[in-house]
């Protein structure tokens, strides 16, 4: 199933700030819940999708993180099907203020509410390993 990104708003059919029970209905009932570390944001994880859902203190959705196995689409383009350099260029065309850090392994667009993790960024055929989409203010909280 392809998930279509609505920048800074979520996905088609699921908006940020949705209650946790609505997120669970959207992705299905087979999930695990937890926290990555003590004091970190709570999450739900759907292995079949695959996707992590992150929630704020009020249990409202504030971010979704997709690993490489997901089919995630922005403006008709899959973010995982191209080389990382092509994906970064695609995003830069939509956000000239795209922030590329840590020798290219971390790419963030506040405007689009989207971030990439590219652990092998120095390699010519590097792949995007995960994409996080987030609501306005996610990284300032």
Secondary structure, DSSP 8 states (H G I E B T S, - for coil): -EEEEETTTEETTEETT-BHHHHHHHH-S--EEEESSTTS-EEEEETTTTEEEEE-TTSBEEEEEEETTSEEEETTEESSSS-HHHHHHHHHHH-TT-EEEGGGTEEEETTTTEEEE-TTTTSTT----EEEEE-TTGGG-
